Amino acid sequence: MENQTNPAHKPSPPMFGDRRALKDAAFREKLRQMALPLAPLVQLTTGEIHPAFPGTLLNFWLLTDAQLEELAHFYHQRTPCRWTFHYPCPIAWSSEISLEEKRRRIGRFIGLRGCETPIRIKTEDEIAEEARQARVTAEEQVMRGKMYWYR
């Protein structure tokens, strides 16, 4: 008689993510962050929660363009009305913006940190050019002050 093992008693091999999580602390931390639950936002007029409202941070990052559009419409942000500005953080919505911008705006709308309007960082060349223009403007003002007829 052959030695047959019962598959129900056989331990299952760890999943890829499980194996990686055992070895990589940063990966474990990212998994923990992505599992963070999000408090649902209710619609002002009905008190309902949109079915696509993300339950976790991972679900938020997986929202499609169509779902973001639906959320904006459901929560009165796509088409401004009398309810639009009664939400805690109303947003300006446009269907013409990129998926990343829509996600950032919905994230801001539902209260996620880090979804504020990005600050543009200037290059060294742009800073140098602004400084040069300011210096030229200052020199022109000094010359105008010295030569009253130059004005």
ZIWO-V821905 format. One record per residue. RES is the residue in one small letter. SS is DSSP state (H for helix, E for strand, C for the rest). PHI is phi in whole degrees, -180 to 180 (NA if undefined). D_CENTER is the distance of its C-alpha to the mean C-alpha in Angstrom with 1 decimal. Layout:
RES_SS_PHI_D_CENTER, RES_SS_PHI_D_CENTER
This chain:
m_C_NA_62.0, e_C_-78_58.6, n_C_-85_56.1, q_C_-104_53.3, t_C_-98_50.3, n_C_-80_48.6, p_C_-60_45.0, a_C_-69_43.9, h_C_-94_44.9, k_C_-80_43.4, p_C_-68_40.2, s_C_-79_37.3, p_C_-69_35.9, p_C_-66_32.5, m_C_-70_29.5, f_H_-55_27.9, g_H_-63_24.9, d_H_-65_27.4, r_H_-63_29.5, r_H_-66_26.7, a_H_-63_25.4, l_H_-64_29.0, k_H_-98_29.1, d_C_-116_25.6, a_H_-65_24.3, a_H_-65_21.0, f_H_-67_20.6, r_H_-60_21.7, e_H_-64_19.2, k_H_-64_16.3, l_H_-61_17.9, r_H_-63_18.2, q_H_-64_14.6, m_H_-67_13.6, a_C_-87_16.4, l_C_-59_15.2, p_E_-76_15.8, l_C_-109_13.8, a_C_-74_16.1, p_C_-71_16.5, l_C_-101_16.4, v_C_-98_19.7, q_C_-71_20.7, l_C_-62_22.9, t_C_-80_25.7, t_C_-119_26.3, g_C_79_24.6, e_C_-87_23.3, i_C_-108_20.1, h_C_-64_18.7, p_C_-59_19.8, a_C_-90_16.5, f_C_-59_14.6, p_C_-70_13.0, g_C_-82_15.5, t_E_-137_13.7, l_H_-63_10.5, l_H_-61_12.0, n_H_-60_12.5, f_H_-62_9.0, w_H_-71_8.4, l_C_-97_11.7, l_C_-61_11.3, t_C_-87_13.2, d_H_-57_13.3, a_H_-62_16.1, q_H_-66_14.6, l_H_-64_11.7, e_H_-62_14.6, e_H_-63_16.7, l_H_-62_14.4, a_H_-61_14.2, h_H_-69_18.0, f_H_-59_18.8, y_C_-96_17.3, h_C_61_19.1, q_C_-106_16.3, r_C_-74_17.3, t_C_-119_20.8, p_C_-56_21.4, c_C_-147_24.2, r_C_-67_25.8, w_C_-92_23.2, t_H_-51_20.0, f_H_-91_20.3, h_H_-90_21.5, y_C_-80_18.1, p_C_-58_16.9, c_C_-141_14.0, p_C_-62_14.7, i_C_-128_12.7, a_C_-88_14.4, w_C_-114_14.0, s_C_-145_15.6, s_C_-73_16.3, e_C_-85_16.9, i_C_-82_13.5, s_C_-71_11.9, l_H_-59_10.1, e_H_-63_7.2, e_H_-68_7.4, k_H_-62_8.1, r_H_-63_5.2, r_H_-62_3.1, r_H_-68_6.5, i_H_-65_7.2, g_H_-59_4.9, r_H_-63_6.8, f_H_-60_9.7, i_C_-90_10.1, g_C_94_10.0, l_C_-78_7.4, r_C_-72_8.0, g_C_82_6.4, c_C_-105_4.1, e_C_-70_7.5, t_C_-61_9.2, p_C_-66_9.8, i_C_-93_13.5, r_C_-80_15.7, i_C_-96_18.1, k_C_-80_21.6, t_C_-80_23.9, e_H_-60_27.3, d_H_-64_29.1, e_H_-66_27.1, i_H_-65_27.9, a_H_-63_31.5, e_H_-65_31.9, e_H_-63_30.7, a_H_-65_33.1, r_H_-62_35.9, q_H_-64_35.4, a_H_-65_35.5, r_H_-65_38.7, v_H_-62_40.3, t_H_-62_39.5, a_H_-64_41.0, e_H_-64_44.1, e_H_-64_44.6, q_H_-66_44.5, v_H_-64_47.1, m_H_-63_49.3, r_H_-64_49.2, g_H_-68_50.2, k_H_-78_53.1, m_C_-114_54.2, y_H_-60_54.4, w_H_-77_55.8, y_H_-74_52.7, r_C_-61_50.5
